[in-house]
């Protein structure tokens, strides 16, 4: 009975136009981003007069050094530039081409950048009405009259939501590989990716534990961490959907919180309490590539713990509210 409920929830979501629109937007964005990146590479090669990646990387290092002299940069911005500079110099010294073309490299970059805002937005669109729409539509009331417990109903929706997030990540992986491969080729899973940079919010970069991984291993790690972060977003959206009867209100609340948190991530250097907010901790992938945290004192285990605590709290509230709410009236 339980897995039948889960299956029904997934089928209902897949049939909704909202989920289909997300997939269409995803494909369109992949095509646009791939084309834009391809054109950017051609422009840079034309400006430099060569396709030699050593020349391009050296120019990037020079540009980064020049940016560090900007007196208007914040401490966080300088820390980010110093981390990127250290990575670029390491790549040049060890003859590692960071611009090697290929769909895996595009997937790597898309997940690094998309996990802060774009992918969580997709999750919110999917999760925002999984409870609220059926509260107003009477589907939940019908299930309860058939003797299905409230806990089982809500658990089936939660499991279905997590499986839908997994499907979303599968769709991201497939579409990013297929679409970008048309522009850059489909090889490159064995290319080295630098790991082990340890950057602090004050700009210090530790190179002691630097090593390389094949790109396919790095992709597994980034997609895994991105999936975990989005499960936290899904849990919070699930809670809001349980608390609010209106789908539009549920989606609006979560989108406002996500966008506000994204802005806060860029401005939170001097506000230490910001590190306890879930949105500030979504970029778990940054700990892999050495990007300094937005707030001093944040570590991988700390961010992981914050997301776990917020997710658990959201689910406890969801079940407490749902089991006591007047649905039959």
For each residue, the residues with C-beta under 8 A, 3 or more apart:
1: 4 5 148 152
2: 5 6 152 155 156
3: 6 7
4: 1 7 8
5: 1 2 8 9 143 148 152 153 156
6: 2 3 9 10 156 159 160 163
7: 3 4 10 11
8: 4 5 11 12 156
9: 5 6 12 13 130 156 157 160 161
10: 6 7 13 14 160 163 164
11: 7 8 14 15
12: 8 9 15 16
13: 9 10 16 19 126 130 160 164
14: 10 11 19
15: 11 12 19
16: 12 13 19 20
17: 20 21
18: 21 22 125 126 129
19: 13 14 15 16 22 23 126 164
20: 16 17 23 24
21: 17 18 24 25
22: 18 19 25 26 122 125 126 168
23: 19 20 26 27 171
24: 20 21 27 28
25: 21 22 28 29 122
26: 22 23 29 30 122 171 172 175
27: 23 24 30 31 175 179
28: 24 25 31 32
29: 25 26 32 33 118
30: 26 27 33 34 110 175 176 179 180
31: 27 28 34 35 179
32: 28 29 35 36
33: 29 30 36 37 106 110 180
34: 30 31 37 38 106 179 180 182 183 184
35: 31 32 38 39 183
36: 32 33 39 40
37: 33 34 40 41 106 109 183
38: 34 35 41 42 183 184
39: 35 36 42 43
40: 36 37 43 44
41: 37 38 44 45 99 101
42: 38 39 45 46
43: 39 40 46 47
44: 40 41 47 48 56
45: 41 42 48 49 50 51 56
46: 42 43 49
47: 43 44
48: 44 45 52 55 56 59
49: 45 46
50: 45 55
51: 45
52: 48 55 56
53: 56 57 97 98 99 100
54: 57 58 92
55: 48 50 52 58 59
56: 44 45 48 52 53 59 60 99
57: 53 54 60 61 88 91 92 98 99
58: 54 55 61 62 92
59: 48 55 56 62 63
60: 56 57 63 64 88
61: 57 58 64 65 85 88 89 92
62: 58 59 65 66
63: 59 60 66 67
64: 60 61 67 68 81 84 85 88
65: 61 62 68 69 85
66: 62 63 69
67: 63 64 70 73 81
68: 64 65 73 78 81 82 85
69: 65 66
70: 67 73
71:
72:
73: 67 68 70 77 78 81
74: 77 78 269
75: 78 79 201 202 203 269
76: 79 80 201 266 269 292 294
77: 73 74 80 81
78: 68 73 74 75 81 82 203
79: 75 76 82 83 199 200 201 202 203 292
80: 76 77 83 84 291 292
81: 64 67 68 73 77 78 84 85
82: 68 78 79 85 86 199 203 205
83: 79 80 86 87 197 199 203 205 290 291 292
84: 64 80 81 87 88
85: 61 64 65 68 81 82 88 89
86: 82 83 89 90 197 199 205 207 290
87: 83 84 90 91 194 197 289 290
88: 57 60 61 64 84 85 91 92 98
89: 61 85 86 92 93
90: 86 87 93 94 96 194 207 210
91: 57 87 88 94 96 97 98 194
92: 54 57 58 61 88 89 95
93: 89 90
94: 90 91
95: 92
96: 90 91 192 194 212
97: 53 91 100 191
98: 53 57 88 91
99: 41 53 56 57
100: 53 97 105 188 191
101: 41 105 184 185 188
102: 105 106 181 184 185 186 187 188 189 191
103: 106 107 176 177 178 180 181 184 185 186 188
104: 107 108 177 187 188 189 191 215 216 219
105: 100 101 102 108 109 184 188 191 215
106: 33 34 37 102 103 109 110 176 180 183 184
107: 103 104 110 111 173 176 177 180 219
108: 104 105 111 112 193 215 218 219 222
109: 37 105 106 112 113
110: 30 33 106 107 113 114 172 176 180
111: 107 108 114 115 119 172 219 222 223 226 285
112: 108 109 115 222 285 286 289
113: 109 110 116 118
114: 110 111 117 118 119 172 226
115: 111 112 119 120 225 226 229 230 282 283 284 285
116: 113 120 262 265 282 283
117: 114 120 121 258 259 262
118: 29 113 114 121 122
119: 111 114 115 122 123 168 172 226 230
120: 115 116 117 123 124 229 230 233 258 282
121: 117 118 124 125 255 258
122: 22 25 26 118 119 125 126 168
123: 119 120 126 127 165 168 230 233 234 237
124: 120 121 127 128 233 237 251 254 255 258
125: 18 22 121 122 128 251
126: 13 18 19 22 122 123 130 161 164 165 168 234
127: 123 124 130 161 164 165 233 234 237 238 241 254
128: 124 125 132 237 240 241 247 250 251 254
129: 18 132 133 241 247 250 251
130: 9 13 126 127 133 134 157 160 161 238 241
131: 134 135 140 154 157 238 241 242 318 322
132: 128 129 135 136 241 242 244 245 246 247 249 250
133: 129 130 136 137 247
134: 130 131 137 138 139 140
135: 131 132 140 245 327
136: 132 133 245 246 247
137: 133 134
138: 134 141 142
139: 134 142 143
140: 131 134 135 143 144 153 327
141: 138 144 145 327 328
142: 138 139 145 146
143: 5 139 140 146 148 153
144: 140 141 147 148 150 153 327 328
145: 141 142 328
146: 142 143
147: 144
148: 1 5 143 144 152 153
149: 152 153
150: 144 153 154 322 323 327
151: 154 155 319 323
152: 1 2 5 148 149 155 156
153: 5 140 143 144 148 149 150 156 157
154: 131 150 151 157 158 242 318 319 322 323
155: 2 151 152 158 159
156: 2 5 6 8 9 152 153 159 160
157: 9 130 131 153 154 160 161 238
158: 154 155 161 162 238 315 318
159: 6 155 156 162 163
160: 6 9 10 13 130 156 157 163 164
161: 9 126 127 130 157 158 164 165 234 238
162: 158 159 165 166 231 234
163: 6 10 159 160 166 167
164: 10 13 19 126 127 160 161 167 168
165: 123 126 127 161 162 168 169 227 230 231 234
166: 162 163 169 170 227
167: 163 164 170 171
168: 22 119 122 123 126 164 165 171 172 230
169: 165 166 172 173 223 226 227 230
170: 166 167 173 174
171: 23 26 167 168 174 175
172: 26 110 111 114 119 168 169 175 176
173: 107 169 170 176 177 223
174: 170 171 177 178
175: 26 27 30 171 172 178 179
176: 30 103 106 107 110 172 173 179 180
177: 103 104 107 173 174 180 181 186
178: 103 174 175 181 182
179: 27 30 31 34 175 176 182 183
180: 30 33 34 103 106 107 110 176 177 183 184
181: 102 103 177 178 184 185 186
182: 34 178 179
183: 34 35 37 38 106 179 180
184: 34 38 101 102 103 105 106 180 181
185: 101 102 103 181 188
186: 102 103 177 181
187: 102 104
188: 100 101 102 103 104 105 185 191 215
189: 102 104 214 215 216 219
190: 214 215 216
191: 97 100 102 104 105 188 214 215
192: 96 212 213 214 215
193: 108 212 213 214 215 218
194: 87 90 91 96 197 210 211 212 289 290
195: 210 211 212 213 218 288 289
196: 209 210 211 290
197: 83 86 87 194 205 206 207 210 289 290
198: 205 206 208 209 290
199: 79 82 83 86 203 204 205 206 290 291 292
200: 79 203 204 292 293 296
201: 75 76 79 269 292 293 294 295 296 297 298
202: 75 79 296
203: 75 78 79 82 83 199 200 292
204: 199 200
205: 82 83 86 197 198 199 290
206: 197 198 199 209
207: 86 90 197 210
208: 198
209: 196 198 206
210: 90 194 195 196 197 207
211: 194 195 196
212: 96 192 193 194 195
213: 192 193 195 217 218
214: 189 190 191 192 193 217 218
215: 104 105 108 188 189 190 191 192 193 218 219
216: 104 189 190 219 220
217: 213 214 220 221
218: 108 193 195 213 214 215 221 222 288
219: 104 107 108 111 189 215 216 222 223
220: 216 217 223 224
221: 217 218 224 225 288
222: 108 111 112 218 219 225 226 285 288
223: 111 169 173 219 220 226 227
224: 220 221 227 228
225: 115 221 222 228 229 284 285 288
226: 111 114 115 119 169 222 223 229 230 284 285
227: 165 166 169 223 224 230 231
228: 224 225 231 232 284 304 307
229: 115 120 225 226 232 233 281 282 283 284 307
230: 115 119 120 123 165 168 169 226 227 233 234
231: 162 165 227 228 234 235 311
232: 228 229 235 236 278 282 307 308 310 311
233: 120 123 124 127 229 230 236 237 254 258 278 282
234: 123 126 127 161 162 165 230 231 237 238
235: 231 232 238 239 310 311 314 315
236: 232 233 239 240 254 257 278 310 311 314
237: 123 124 127 128 233 234 240 241 250 254
238: 127 130 131 157 158 161 234 235 241 242 314 315 318
239: 235 236 242 243 314 315 317 318
240: 128 236 237 243 244 250 253 254
241: 127 128 129 130 131 132 237 238 244 247 250
242: 131 132 154 238 239 317 318 321 322
243: 239 240 317 318 321
244: 132 240 241 249 250 253
245: 132 135 136 249
246: 132 136 249 250
247: 128 129 132 133 136 241 250 251
248: 251 252
249: 132 244 245 246 252 253
250: 128 129 132 237 240 241 244 246 247 253 254
251: 124 125 128 129 247 248 254 255
252: 248 249 255 256
253: 240 244 249 250 256 257
254: 124 127 128 233 236 237 240 250 251 257 258
255: 121 124 251 252 258 259
256: 252 253 259 260
257: 236 253 254 260 261 279
258: 117 120 121 124 233 254 255 261 262 279
259: 117 255 256 262 263
260: 256 257 263 264 279
261: 257 258 264 265 277 278 279 280 282
262: 116 117 258 259 265 266 279
263: 259 260 266 267
264: 260 261 267 268 271 274 277 279 280
265: 116 261 262 268 274 279 280 283 294
266: 76 262 263 294
267: 263 264
268: 264 265 271 274 275 280 294 295
269: 74 75 76 201 294 295 296
270:
271: 264 268 274 295
272: 275 295 296 297
273: 276
274: 264 265 268 271 277 280 294 295
275: 268 272 280 281 293 294 295 297 298 302 306
276: 273 280 306
277: 261 264 274 280 281 306
278: 232 233 236 261 281 282 306 307 310
279: 257 258 260 261 262 264 265 282
280: 261 264 265 268 274 275 276 277 294 295 298
281: 229 275 277 278 284 298 302 303 306 307
282: 115 116 120 229 232 233 261 278 279 307
283: 115 116 229 265 286 291
284: 115 225 226 228 229 281 287 288 300 303 304 307
285: 111 112 115 222 225 226 288 289
286: 112 283 289 290 291 293
287: 284 291 293 299 300 303
288: 195 218 221 222 225 284 285
289: 87 112 194 195 197 285 286
290: 83 86 87 194 196 197 198 199 205 286
291: 80 83 199 283 286 287
292: 76 79 80 83 199 200 201 203
293: 200 201 275 286 287 296 297 298 299 303
294: 76 201 265 266 268 269 274 275 280 298
295: 201 268 269 271 272 274 275 280 298
296: 200 201 202 269 272 293
297: 201 272 275 293 302
298: 201 275 280 281 293 294 295 302 303
299: 287 293 302 303
300: 284 287 303 304
301: 304 305
302: 275 281 297 298 299 305 306
303: 281 284 287 293 298 299 300 306 307
304: 228 284 300 301 307 308
305: 301 302 308 309
306: 275 276 277 278 281 302 303 309 310
307: 228 229 232 278 281 282 284 303 304 310 311
308: 232 304 305 311 312
309: 305 306 312 313
310: 232 235 236 278 306 307 313 314
311: 231 232 235 236 307 308 314 315
312: 308 309 315 316
313: 309 310 316 317
314: 235 236 238 239 310 311 317 318
315: 158 235 238 239 311 312 318 319
316: 312 313 319 320
317: 239 242 243 313 314 320 321
318: 131 154 158 238 239 242 243 314 315 321 322
319: 151 154 315 316 322 323
320: 316 317 323 324
321: 242 243 317 318 324 325
322: 131 150 154 242 318 319 325
323: 150 151 154 319 320
324: 320 321
325: 321 322
326: 329
327: 135 140 141 144 150
328: 141 144 145
329: 326
